[in-house]
């Protein structure tokens, strides 16, 4: 697996975790009438292996994942079902809200 950027932000009692594959940072992804800017202000935090980063999903209230490495790892750990993944061009994206 590859490297990913992980940023956790606390909002009151909630924790937002944003994780993207490292090579996506700073890019703009367009497809299916959707455009995502992979902004450093939102995603750039710690750089780590996807296997390590996926553990942070369990402690978050809201999760935003972007990229094949991190989403592949989340699916492998059964934190994401493949049917929930949307593709923007050929880049997978998923959001999780734990209630």
Secondary structure, DSSP 4 states (H G I P E B T S, - for coil): --EEEEEEEEETTEEEEEEEEGGGTT-EEEETTEEEE--HHHH-SEEEEHHHHGGGGGG-SEEEEESHHHHHHHHHTTSS-GGG-EEETTEEEEEEE--
